[in-house]
Amino acid sequence: MSCGEDLPGPGWKKATFRSGDRARPLWVSPDEGIQFDTRREAFQFDELRKMHSTEVAALGAFKAMKRRLGENFRIRTAALTTSIGDSAVQTSEESDECYICEDGGELICCDHCDKAFHLSCHMPRLESVPHGAFMCMECKAPLLKRKYRCGECQECTRDDCGKCHYCLGKKRFGGDGSYGKPCKFKRCKNMRYAAPEKMSKVVSKPVRAAKRKQKKQSMPNKKPRTNARDAAQNCTTFSRSLPVRQPPGPGWKHQKVAEGDVNVFYWISPSRKIVFQRRAQACEFEELRKQHRGDEFRAWTAYRGMKRGLDTLVVHAGHYDTDVTSGVSTKRLADRTVGKNAQPAPKDTKRAKRNLAITPFKPCPPPAPEDGLKCSEYKIVRLMETAKVTFFHQRFPGRILRVESNLSDGTPPEKTIVQNGTKYTLASAKVLRDKPGGPKVFGHTKKIELVYVQKPGLQKELTKVCAFSLMTPEKIVARLAHLQSEARRICYVDVSKIKTIREEGHEGCGYYPEGFFDEWALKSLKSCDAIQVRIVGPQLGLAKGMLLKKRGISHIQLPKSMMKAPPSATCTDTWAAVVIKNVFPSEENKNIGRYLDPNESARKSWKKGDRRKPLSPMYQRMVIGYGVDARAVKEYARQSRKVTKLRHAHLKGVIDPTGMLPENKVFISGYTGGAGGRELFGKIHRKIFLTRSPSVAPEDAKIVSVVGSKPKDMSAEGWSQLCSYEFGTIVFPKTRRGSVPLPCIIADGDLDGDDFLALWDGKIMDGLLHPKDKLARKSKMLLHKLELPDGATHSVNKGTTFSDESDIKWLSKSQGLMLDFPTQRAASELVGKLFGLCKTASEQANGKFDIYNEDAVAYGRAYKDSLDVQKHGGKVLLPEHLHETLPKSLRALLTSE
């Protein structure tokens, strides 16, 4: 780096500060000669100089900024240094500030750092200037094991309150002395590292004598206990005299509970009877109750958001989480059997009615039984309770019946069923994913969720939402399943707040304005960078994909690739429902980002935990197949559960909001530590191994370059926006006309919610970038070839193609596909079989994998096709000689052409 690049701006100079045998560089400001120890602080001050008229005003703003951020800073002004004894003491009017009181005067400088102190401010207090090399209290800190109280502040010298659980555990207040901790109100704010033998000099003798006298006067008179009866009587007297503090508010009750050997009070809220273990938390909840006018549900929701990641100090906290619309527990309730032992559905609460009032749909009265239908009652296998809000539940409030069935059932439900004398019509179906760790990895599913609606003329009502009649039945089934999906929240906006933009390789990712959702008071959206949404409205149709937060816009911007259903031709309403499914970055990625960033700190519980997902066997197979040492890959997979060895992450793909990222390069948000301190992720890791699930064919992974500094054509505002995103997103560049988007090259991915695996482990990357054999060299060429494989085609526009002719029987045809359990079960089994055959065909006796094997490649491509067939129908392409390896029941789904 040249000298000009090292200086913050014109007029700055570089000097050298010497202390003993050490020398370090200083950055000196142009006007006042203010000296900064670090280049980063000098650049920060230079930015403030441009905003203020003088450097004195800029210095005040600089100090205020550092105090607000809680950061330590070191600056020097032009000072006259004289020698006193063997230590340097600065006596000029423009001398340095004291590290403790931030005032000038006669200061003593540490010979091991650049801090200065008054003799009376240093801890322990110095009577005179020490001889020899002086080491301050901060430099001694790493050599000591604990901090000590100052003994002089108001908190150190105050008396015990006698009411907190620490005081009640002391012998002087009737406890057994097992706690051994000071009163919770005696929290010293000036705790410093100091040698224990010096601490006795800090607390003066008169203060200690006064404290001993006061302690003796406050000790209760002890009566001699002659027998067990007297001892029991004394204990009873103490229990009765246990002080009861003022309740947090009217209606609150308390309950005495024994915690170990100490009696404490639990506080119970007035209406929902929420039990708080400490009064401080109960008072916090009472303040939230007042803000929400006594509504304890909303107050509890706000309290949980405020305590996210912290201990709520509530007995059985999960029991008070309730559903947004139906008032049931957010944890999925146990399955309810329909029949004689059927449990009644939970009644709607007042809060649920208030929530429905914000939707554009009018509340419907409960469905009345129809005559003659009870005799044709259909036996349902299992009813399901909703855990989150869905669009169907708000569009048809109180008229939804959710049924869970097994794909192996020989007699699936009908298109119309009767329940409690009421007729319901099938509206949508969605195949359920199995639990993590089960067959879901291989695409094998066993259950399906059906949604029935009690609404005469259901087809007409659904046509008012979107023009489903212009789509194929397979696409209709997939689009109706989007409306069935559970969401975090549904926000209704006017369609005029949504605009369409030109497709530039967006691949299912649009933008939303910063602060767009503030009116809904969604705390989860204030700390996120991207959201996964479904947007539906009569004049819009159905849109699906990701929305990235972008500055400088006022409308939600949707590219053509997000449009999945055309607008309605029979309804002119202007509402649009924004169904928010998930927010990103995820909590896991936030913790990874905090751990990588040297200026942040991840949660201790996350760092100590070992439940994080290691590198999956599917990705291990691919990396080993590219020629990397199998032992190094398996060792990393085993160690990747530990946070110190974690070198991979699943990042959510989004599109570049600036449009200026270089082609075929990505930007990964977040910071990490390097030789120069805190650096952008891309500045330290310039190349990464990138792929996505499913990754089974050799062309499914690539080596991609990561942007680590501002591109030449990008504005400072655009670069600032990219750097503001938290770790957890990977930004892909926009594409020019005729070129293939980069996400499509990586395992035929897109940006409508796909997770991309980014791997930057040193040993694995070294094996990929520096091949040692013929296989590794072949893999290196393929990994750096950023284009579609030979014979593959791709359409940049991933929007659904719509027909010009309307199908009047579209709902009946779609229902037939939803209830075709044998075909869906066969498609699900085919997915699992193909994945297993792909893995078996590539396995070798030495524990390695031959991913270039022709049969393994054919099985892998067929496996990826079967995932799309499972969603949208069709047949799977597989060479004819491989058909015999599959059961006869599955061959009907295969084709060799």
Secondary structure, DSSP 4 states (H G I P E B T S, - for coil): --HHHHSSSTT-EEEEEEETTEEEEEEE-SSS--EESSHHHHHHHHHHHHHSSSHHHHHHHHHHHHHHHT----EE----EEEETTEEEE-STTPPPPTTT---SSEEE-SSSS-EE-TTTSSSPPSSPPSSS---HHHHGGG-S--B--S-SHHHHSPP-S-SHHHHTSGGGTS-S-S----TT---SS-B---HHHHHHHS-HHHHHHHHHHHHHHSPPPPP--SHHHHHHHHHHHHHT---PPPSSTT-EEEEEEETTEEEEEEE-SSS--EESSHHHHHHHHHHHHHTTT-HHHHHHHHHHHTTTS---BTTGGGG-B-TTT--BSSPPPPB--STTPPPPPPPPHHHHHHHHTSSSPPPPPPPPPTT-GGGPPPPS-B---SSB-HHHHHSTT-EEEEEEETT-SSPPPSEEEETTEEEEEEEEEEPPPPTTTGGGGT---EEEEEEE--TTHHHHHHTT--GGGS-HHHHHHHHHHHHS-BSEEEEEEGGGEEEE--SS-SSEEEEETTTTGGGT-HHHHT-SEEEEEEEETTTEEEEEEEEEETT--SEEEEGGGEEEPPPSS----EEEEEEEEEES-HHHHHHHHHH-TT----HHHHH---S----HHHHHHHHHTT--HHHHHHHHHHTTSGGG--EEEEEEEE-SSS-SPTTEEEE-SEEEETTEEEEHHHH--EEEEEESS--SGGG-EEEEE--S--TTS-HHHHHHHHHSPTTEEEEPP--TTSPPHHHHTTT--SSS-EEEEE--HHHHHHHHS--SHHHHHHHHHHT--SPPTT----S--SPP--SS--TTHHHHHHHHHT-HHHHHHHHHHHHHHHHHHHHHHB-TTS-B-TT-HHHHHHHHHHHHHHHHHHH---EE--GGGGGGS-GGGGGGEE--
